[in-house]
Amino acid sequence: MLTVAICDDDGVIAEEIKAMLAECCREIQTEVLIRIFGRGMDLENTIREGQCHDLIYLDIQMDEQDGIKTAKRIRDMDPDVFIVFISSYDQFIEEIFDVNALNFIHKPIKKERLKKVLQQVLEKIEKRTQFYYLTYNRMTRKIPYQEIVFWESVKRQVVLHLKSGEKISYYEKMNHIEDEVCSKKCHFAGYISLFW
């Protein structure tokens, strides 16, 4: 599932982007979870708390904190997230490269442009290292498959063992993990050896 954050202090525009994005995802048959944030600081806080996003649409000009500052802080926490800036102004083009933004979309946003950028992101995600998305304690964490040693079932919980030695306990059915891992185009010996 693609996780997307839209950060714009204009709620009407944010909802328009969400609606267009949801429609684009339906057209290209991609499951998506979209969250809207009215302030950059709110978005930062959720990332700091462990919420991850694959893609962030970020308005540049916002009242309390501009999108460039927000992007710099997000980059410190998540260097892998794709950031697409949205703005009515061209004067910030040079600054967006300082935070390794993927793209820039002019307001008013056209659905065709949004869809093109979305497809660009999906292609890049497909080429990236595969991640296992783990939701526990009301947060989502993305873990590269190469960091996973194995899963084990302990009583009614699953324990995920990582190369770092970290163990994460959470509630999940092993057959759901099997479906998730086997649906990926990666070969994960640690999981397979656990079941066979």
C-alpha positions as CSV (number, residue, x, y, z in Angstrom):
1,M,0.0,0.0,0.0
2,L,1.2,3.5,-0.9
3,T,1.2,5.9,2.0
4,V,0.9,9.6,1.2
5,A,0.9,12.7,3.2
6,I,-0.4,16.0,1.9
7,C,0.7,19.1,3.8
8,D,-1.0,22.3,2.9
9,D,-2.4,25.0,5.2
10,D,-5.3,25.5,2.8
11,G,-7.7,22.7,3.7
12,V,-9.8,23.0,0.5
13,I,-6.7,22.6,-1.7
14,A,-5.5,19.6,0.4
15,E,-8.9,17.9,0.0
16,E,-8.8,18.5,-3.8
17,I,-5.4,17.0,-4.0
18,K,-6.5,14.0,-1.9
19,A,-9.6,13.5,-4.2
20,M,-7.5,13.7,-7.4
21,L,-4.8,11.4,-5.9
22,A,-7.4,8.8,-4.8
23,E,-8.9,8.9,-8.3
24,C,-5.5,8.5,-10.0
25,C,-4.7,5.5,-7.7
26,R,-8.0,3.8,-8.6
27,E,-7.2,4.3,-12.3
28,I,-3.8,2.7,-12.0
29,Q,-5.1,0.1,-9.5
30,T,-2.9,1.1,-6.6
31,E,-4.0,0.9,-3.0
32,V,-3.3,4.2,-1.1
33,L,-3.6,5.6,2.4
34,I,-3.7,9.4,2.3
35,R,-3.3,11.6,5.4
36,I,-3.7,15.4,5.4
37,F,-1.8,17.8,7.5
38,G,-2.5,21.5,7.9
39,R,0.9,22.4,9.3
40,G,4.4,21.3,8.7
41,M,5.1,20.8,12.4
42,D,2.2,18.4,12.7
43,L,3.6,16.3,9.8
44,E,7.1,16.4,11.4
45,N,5.7,15.3,14.7
46,T,4.0,12.2,13.2
47,I,7.3,11.2,11.5
48,R,9.2,11.8,14.7
49,E,6.7,9.4,16.4
50,G,7.4,6.7,13.8
51,Q,4.7,7.2,11.2
52,C,6.2,6.7,7.8
53,H,5.2,7.9,4.3
54,D,6.3,6.9,0.9
55,L,5.4,10.2,-0.6
56,I,4.8,13.7,0.7
57,Y,3.1,16.5,-1.2
58,L,4.3,19.6,0.5
59,D,3.1,23.2,0.0
60,I,6.0,25.7,0.1
61,Q,4.3,28.8,1.4
62,M,2.5,28.0,4.7
63,D,1.8,30.4,7.6
64,E,3.7,29.1,10.5
65,Q,6.6,27.3,8.9
66,D,7.4,27.1,5.2
67,G,7.6,23.8,3.3
68,I,11.4,24.1,2.7
69,K,12.1,24.2,6.4
70,T,9.7,21.4,7.0
71,A,11.3,19.3,4.2
72,K,14.8,19.9,5.7
73,R,13.6,18.6,9.1
74,I,11.8,15.6,7.5
75,R,15.0,14.7,5.5
76,D,16.9,14.5,8.8
77,M,14.4,11.9,10.0
78,D,13.6,10.1,6.8
79,P,16.1,10.4,3.9
80,D,14.1,7.9,1.8
81,V,10.7,9.6,1.6
82,F,9.8,11.2,-1.8
83,I,9.0,14.9,-1.5
84,V,7.0,16.7,-4.1
85,F,6.6,20.4,-3.6
86,I,3.4,22.2,-4.6
87,S,3.3,26.0,-5.1
88,S,1.9,28.9,-7.1
89,Y,5.4,30.4,-7.2
90,D,8.5,29.6,-9.2
91,Q,11.0,31.5,-7.0
92,F,11.7,28.5,-4.8
93,I,12.9,26.1,-7.5
94,E,16.5,26.3,-6.5
95,E,15.8,25.7,-2.9
96,I,13.8,22.5,-3.5
97,F,17.0,20.8,-4.8
98,D,18.7,21.4,-1.5
99,V,16.3,18.9,0.1
100,N,16.5,16.4,-2.7
101,A,12.9,16.9,-3.8
102,L,11.6,14.5,-6.4
103,N,9.5,17.1,-8.3
104,F,7.6,20.3,-8.3
105,I,3.9,20.8,-9.2
106,H,2.4,24.2,-10.0
107,K,-0.9,25.3,-8.4
108,P,-3.6,25.0,-9.6
109,I,-2.9,21.3,-9.8
110,K,-4.0,19.4,-12.8
111,K,-4.9,15.7,-12.4
112,E,-2.7,14.7,-15.4
113,R,0.4,16.2,-13.8
114,L,-0.4,14.6,-10.4
115,K,-0.8,11.2,-12.1
116,K,2.5,11.6,-13.9
117,V,4.4,12.3,-10.7
118,L,2.5,9.5,-8.9
119,Q,3.6,7.0,-11.6
120,Q,7.2,8.4,-11.3
121,V,7.1,7.7,-7.6
122,L,5.7,4.2,-8.0
123,E,8.4,3.3,-10.5
124,K,11.1,4.5,-8.1
125,I,9.5,2.6,-5.2
126,E,9.5,-0.6,-7.3
127,K,13.2,-0.2,-8.0
128,R,14.0,0.5,-4.3
129,T,14.9,-2.0,-1.7
130,Q,11.7,-3.8,-0.6
131,F,10.3,-2.9,2.8
132,Y,8.2,-4.7,5.3
133,Y,5.6,-2.3,6.8
134,L,4.9,-3.1,10.4
135,T,2.1,-1.4,12.3
136,Y,2.2,-1.5,16.0
137,N,1.5,0.9,18.9
138,R,-0.5,3.1,16.5
139,M,2.5,3.8,14.3
140,T,3.9,2.3,11.0
141,R,7.5,1.5,10.6
142,K,9.2,0.4,7.4
143,I,11.9,-2.2,7.7
144,P,14.1,-3.2,4.8
145,Y,13.8,-6.9,4.2
146,Q,17.5,-7.4,4.3
147,E,17.5,-6.2,7.9
148,I,15.1,-9.0,8.9
149,V,16.5,-12.3,10.3
150,F,13.2,-14.1,10.9
151,W,9.7,-14.1,12.5
152,E,8.6,-16.4,15.2
153,S,5.3,-17.0,16.9
154,V,5.3,-16.7,20.7
155,K,1.9,-17.4,22.3
156,R,-0.5,-15.0,20.5
157,Q,2.2,-12.6,19.3
158,V,4.7,-12.5,16.5
159,V,8.3,-11.6,17.3
160,L,10.3,-10.0,14.5
161,H,14.0,-10.5,14.8
162,L,16.3,-7.9,13.2
163,K,20.0,-8.1,12.3
164,S,20.6,-5.3,14.8
165,G,19.5,-7.6,17.6
166,E,16.2,-5.7,18.1
167,K,13.1,-7.8,18.7
168,I,9.7,-6.4,17.9
169,S,6.6,-8.1,19.4
170,Y,3.2,-7.4,17.9
171,Y,-0.1,-9.0,17.2
172,E,-0.4,-10.5,13.7
173,K,-1.3,-13.9,12.2
174,M,1.6,-15.8,10.7
175,N,-0.4,-16.5,7.6
176,H,-0.8,-12.8,7.0
177,I,2.9,-12.3,7.1
178,E,3.3,-15.3,4.7
179,D,0.9,-13.6,2.3
180,E,2.7,-10.3,2.6
181,V,6.2,-11.7,2.1
182,C,5.2,-14.1,-0.7
183,S,3.4,-11.4,-2.6
184,K,6.7,-9.4,-2.8
185,K,9.1,-10.1,-5.7
186,C,11.9,-10.7,-3.2
187,H,13.3,-14.0,-1.9
188,F,13.3,-13.9,1.8
189,A,15.1,-17.0,3.1
190,G,14.6,-16.2,6.7
191,Y,10.9,-16.3,6.5
192,I,10.8,-19.3,4.1
193,S,13.0,-21.4,6.4
194,L,10.7,-20.7,9.3
195,F,7.8,-22.4,7.6
196,W,9.5,-25.2,5.6
